[in-house]
Structure formats: structure tokens, C-alpha cells
Amino acid sequence: MTRATPVGVAVVGGGRWGPNLMRNIAQIPQARLLMIAEPDPRAADACARRFPHARVVPSLADVLSNDAIEAVVLATPTITHAPLLRECLIANRHVLVEKPLADSLPAAREVAALAAERRLVAMVGHTFLYNASIRFVAEYLTAGGVGDIQYLTLTRTNLGPIRVDVNAAWDLCSHDIAIASFLLGARAHAVSAIGASWLNPSVEDVCFASLQFPDGILAHVHGSWLSPKKVRETVVVGSKGMVIVDDLDPVQPVSIFDSTVADREASPAWLASQGQVRIRVNPGSALSPVLDLVEPLAVQCQHFIDAIVKGTPVATDFSFGLSVVAALDGIDRSMRAGGATMTVDSEAH
């Protein structure tokens, strides 16, 4: 049943996305941005000026002491996610936390179990899954648009921003693991990865990871904050076509190709004797669908509030967030083992 009163919301932390989260929450009719928790005085003053109707306080404890706050949005460093989530869930608050769910698999497993026990709306901000392009492609693949999916390549590179709390896999590849899982409707069961640290010891600046999904589908993920070019690209290859999503293209973010590899033709006898064949390639044609490109963060915030107000299912709940962390854990273990294939924790699926 849809409730009539708006949801009282607090945003904790500023950081890179905090102000955008505050702006989007403040624009939702079914929500009220009542409080902002920001310990830094200068950032707190900026929040107070920009959102004069919200009370600015220094800590989460101040937020949780206010009974008018029903939901908390966490825009804090990854290392703080699990302890802050634990406080919110114990206090029976609905939560939306920036990705990834936590900075380790045990911590992610703990907060996911707590959220399930409390039966609260608990959502991870895998923002790119609320992108119109990714959602269109997910529907297109489900409808069999490319035939049998064979593999995906996902690239996310730029020169910075450089992190010191987590490596490039947890910062960047987490997006693409989530995208691949969402598009395939499945979780990776094995991973192998290599990475390197040039800027900070033991913090990988670049990661090349290969993920194995059910039905033999592969996904290759490349994440780096030490690259001269900003790239956000997803490529899906199937038996009957291919799709490219270029998140940086504001005009044609999705391109669909009916390119295929046609029937194999036997080579002349003297070539066939060498075990060679010719493959006929059909380059096909391409089209770009017209999409309603709404800000993904706005869609994500509305989705969170709708789950509280209307009881609608959460697409990126803590179970989904836990599966992404499990894959990241496998990537870390693989990089430490020189690229050896690691099984992804099946209990996190």
C-alpha cells in the first residue's frame, strides 16, 4: 500500500557524490531531505547554504537520534560502509549506500545478513544499472537481440581520480562487474586477474580481470585510473549480433550491430590438409535507438524511495551488492596469486 506522508531522509557524508545525492533526494516529492551529516566545517557550511531546509549535523549519531529520519543515504569512504551500515540497520533505518557494499567479503556478508534479518529496504548504489542505456540493452538481450551471448568486454579508464583506500578493481571494476551481472542475469562463479601498483604500494592502479559466468559466457574487465583517455564502454558479442554501449557518447550511447560470422566454408584440399578453414564474415548494419537519457542518480534515488513508499522490489539490494563484493574478493585473491583462477564464494550468490 502506498503511504501518504513523505519519507524523512538524511544524507551522511559529502565527498564526490554527496551533493548530487542531496540534490536528487530533495527533488523527490515523496521524500524530505531533513538532515545532512558532515563533520568538515567548510563542507557543512556549503551544505547549509545549498540546502537551507535541511539541518546540518556533524555525525551519524545525531541523525539516528532523530525519530523523523526513516532512511539514511551513505556517501562516505568505502572503508566506513560496514560500520555505518551496521549502526543504521540496528537503529531500524532504511539504507542506501554507495558502491561497493563493504571493503571486504566478511563485512559485506555481515551487513547483508543484518539487513535481511531486519527486513529493511537496503540498497547499494550501483548507479550505472539505473542508466537508460544499460537498461535498454538488458531488455534487448533478454528478448534475444544478439542470440546466444558469447562474451562481454567492459572498459573503464581515466587519468584519476586516484584512490588510496581501495584499488582500481574495487573503485572501477566494481561498476563493470555489476553491469555484467545485470545484463546476464547471473553471477560470476570464477575469476582470474592481474594488476600492478605504480603510484601507491599495494594499491593496484590497473586491473585486468576475466570472469566466468554460467553457460560458458566470459567477461573481460579492464579498470585503470592511470590512463590518458577516459573510456566507459561495454561490448556484448552474441551469435546473431553485437552491442556497444559508450557511456560518454551523449548522442548515440547504444549501437546495435547485426554483424555475424556466417557458415564456415571448407578450404581447398591443399589448405584443408593443413587444418585451415575460411570463415565468412557478415559485417552487417548498425542502428542506434533513441533513448530517454534521464540522470541515472535521479532514477536510483527515486527507486530507493519507491521501495520504501510502495514496497517495490530493489534491483540492487544487499544480496546483489554482496555478489559484486564476492567477485572483487576473488579478483584480489587472484592478483595476489599471480593471476591464478579463483572460485567466487557461492554463498554470496
Secondary structure, DSSP 8 states (H G I E B T S, - for coil): ---SS-EEEEEE--TTTHHHHHHHHHT-TTEEEEEEE--SHHHHHHHHHH-TTSEEES-HHHHHT-TT--EEEE-S-GGGHHHHHHHHHHTT-EEEEESSS-SSHHHHHHHHHHHHHHT--EEEE-GGGG-HHHHHHHHHHHTTTTSSEEEEEEEEEEE----SSS-HIIIIIHHHHHHHHHHHTS---EEEEEEE-SSBTTB-SEEEEEEE-GGG-EEEEEEESEEEEEEEEEEEEESS-EEEEETT-SS--EEEE--EEEEEEE--HHHHTTT-EEEEEE---EE--------HHHHHHHHHHHHHHT----TTBHHHHHHHHHHHHHHHHHHHTTS--EE--GGG-
